[in-house]
Structure formats: C-alpha cells, structure tokens
Amino acid sequence: MSLGKHLKDNEPVIHMRALTNSLIFILLSLFVTFANAEQKQVFGDYEVHYIALPTTVLDPAIAKQYNLARSKSTGFLNVSVLKKQADGTTRAISAFVRGHVRNMVQQQRELEFSRISEGSAVYQIAQFWYSEGENMVFELEVQADPEQGPFSLRFSQAIYPE
C-alpha cells in the first residue's frame, strides 16, 4: 500500500523529468537546425556567408528596426562578406549584393537588399515571400571588390515558419 502511494507521489517528478528532457531535445534540435542553416562559399580571399530564415524568428523590435514584416509567409535573406587579412584573420567588408529568388512554379522576384552596419559587422538583408515548406532558389551576385568581377552563388532552401 505504501509502495503504491510512493509511486503516485513521485508521478509529478517523473512527468517533470520527461518534460525537461523533451524541452532539452527541442532546444538542441532548434540549435542544430539554425547552426546548419547558415552557409558559406569561399572565393579566394573572400567568404560569402548567407542564411535564409522566416521573419517569425525575429524579435518584433528587431524586425521593426530593420523594416522587416513579421509573418508566416515572409522570410529574409542575410548576406555578409568577410575578407581574409594578411595575418589570417577575417574582417567584414561592405559589398554590393544583387539577386533574385524563385519558387517551385518559377515565379521570380528581384531581391532588394539593405546594407546594415553594426560595429565591425556589415551585412545585407532582403525580404521575400514564400509558402510554408516551399523550396526557394536564390541566385546572387556579390561584388566584394570593385576591381574584380562579381562572385555568383546559387542555393535552394525550404522555408518553414517558426
């Protein structure tokens, strides 16, 4: 009789542990998803980093600050360019980025990039529209050095709102 009572008394603890383990798993999954979402391509001394995400991941104040509409059908693309320095480190540089995004039915939209500088960070952001789970194809030209031709990069990514 006391064993049954003991098990019932521990039930909340067991449920709390299961809930905690589930939350840890979800948080780790999100971390891995976003860590893998960022991509880069290297062009000689330049690294072009890019990431496409739904605007729903942004804090409302941040979205407002950068004129990004938060919705389940709006995403944003963030592009930054780093240049390798003589000492082996990299430094963010201002680059010109242009491009377009295309959905599965070949509807294409030009991306309008805005340059953002925050301390030593420099990046370009552009907003786009999508349907949940839609595979979007991004084609970009990045002009890192006015004395050289642009770098071309293409990637595709399915976007899901948060």
C-alpha positions in Angstrom: 0.0 0.0 0.0 2.8 2.4 0.9 4.6 1.5 -2.3 1.6 2.5 -4.5 1.3 5.7 -2.6 5.0 6.4 -3.0 4.8 5.9 -6.8 1.8 8.3 -7.0 3.7 10.9 -5.0 6.7 10.6 -7.5 4.4 10.9 -10.5 4.9 14.7 -10.8 8.7 14.3 -10.6 8.7 11.7 -13.4 6.5 13.9 -15.6 8.7 16.9 -14.9 11.8 14.9 -15.9 10.2 13.8 -19.1 9.1 17.3 -19.8 12.6 18.7 -19.1 14.2 16.1 -21.3 11.7 16.9 -24.1 12.4 20.6 -23.8 16.2 20.0 -23.9 15.8 17.9 -27.1 13.6 20.5 -28.8 16.1 23.3 -27.9 19.1 21.2 -29.2 17.2 20.4 -32.4 16.5 24.1 -33.0 20.1 25.0 -32.3 21.3 22.3 -34.8 18.8 23.4 -37.4 19.8 27.1 -37.2 23.5 26.3 -37.0 23.2 24.2 -40.1 21.1 26.8 -41.8 24.0 29.2 -42.2 26.0 28.5 -45.2 29.1 30.0 -46.8 31.1 29.9 -50.0 34.7 30.8 -50.4 36.0 32.8 -53.3 39.8 33.2 -52.9 40.3 35.6 -50.0 36.6 36.2 -49.6 34.0 34.3 -47.6 30.3 34.9 -48.5 28.0 33.8 -45.6 24.3 33.6 -46.2 21.2 32.4 -44.4 17.5 32.4 -45.2 15.0 32.3 -42.4 11.4 33.1 -41.7 10.9 36.5 -40.2 8.9 34.9 -37.4 12.3 34.0 -35.7 13.0 37.7 -35.2 12.1 39.6 -32.1 9.3 42.1 -33.1 11.5 45.1 -32.1 14.4 43.9 -34.2 12.1 43.3 -37.2 10.7 46.8 -36.8 14.2 48.3 -36.5 15.2 46.8 -39.9 11.8 47.3 -41.6 11.1 43.6 -41.9 7.4 42.5 -41.8 7.0 39.5 -39.4 4.6 36.9 -40.8 4.3 33.2 -41.6 4.8 33.9 -45.3 7.7 36.3 -45.2 11.3 35.4 -45.0 14.6 37.3 -45.0 18.0 36.6 -46.5 21.1 37.8 -44.7 24.4 38.0 -46.6 27.7 39.0 -45.2 31.2 39.1 -46.8 34.4 38.6 -44.9 37.9 39.2 -46.4 40.9 37.2 -45.3 43.6 39.5 -43.9 47.4 39.1 -44.1 47.5 37.7 -40.5 45.0 35.0 -41.4 42.0 36.6 -39.6 38.9 37.8 -41.5 37.3 41.2 -41.5 33.7 42.1 -42.5 33.6 44.3 -45.6 30.9 46.3 -47.4 29.9 44.5 -50.6 27.3 45.1 -53.3 24.8 42.3 -53.4 22.1 41.8 -56.0 20.0 38.8 -57.0 16.6 37.2 -57.2 14.6 34.4 -55.6 12.4 31.8 -57.5 9.8 29.5 -56.2 8.8 26.0 -57.4 6.5 27.3 -60.1 9.3 29.6 -61.5 7.8 32.8 -60.1 10.8 35.1 -59.8 11.3 38.2 -57.7 14.2 40.6 -57.5 15.6 40.9 -54.0 16.1 44.4 -52.7 19.0 44.5 -50.3 19.6 47.0 -47.5 23.0 47.4 -46.0 23.4 47.3 -42.3 26.5 48.2 -40.3 26.7 47.4 -36.6 30.1 48.0 -35.1 32.5 45.9 -37.2 29.7 43.8 -38.7 28.4 44.6 -42.2 25.7 42.7 -43.8 22.9 42.9 -46.4 19.3 41.8 -45.8 16.5 41.3 -48.2 12.9 40.2 -47.6 11.0 37.7 -49.7 7.6 35.9 -49.7 7.1 32.1 -49.5 4.6 29.4 -48.9 5.3 27.0 -46.0 7.7 24.3 -46.9 8.3 25.8 -50.4 11.7 25.2 -51.8 13.1 28.6 -52.7 16.0 29.1 -55.2 18.3 32.0 -54.5 20.7 33.3 -57.2 23.1 36.1 -56.1 25.9 38.2 -57.4 28.3 39.6 -54.8 30.7 42.4 -55.8 33.3 42.3 -53.0 36.0 44.3 -54.8 35.2 46.9 -57.4 38.4 45.9 -59.3 37.2 42.3 -59.7 34.1 40.7 -61.3 31.2 39.6 -59.0 31.0 36.2 -57.4 28.0 34.1 -58.4 26.3 31.8 -56.0 23.1 29.8 -56.1 21.4 27.8 -53.4 18.0 26.4 -52.6 16.3 26.1 -49.3 12.9 25.1 -48.0 11.5 27.6 -45.5 9.1 26.8 -42.6 7.7 29.4 -40.3 8.5 29.1 -36.6 
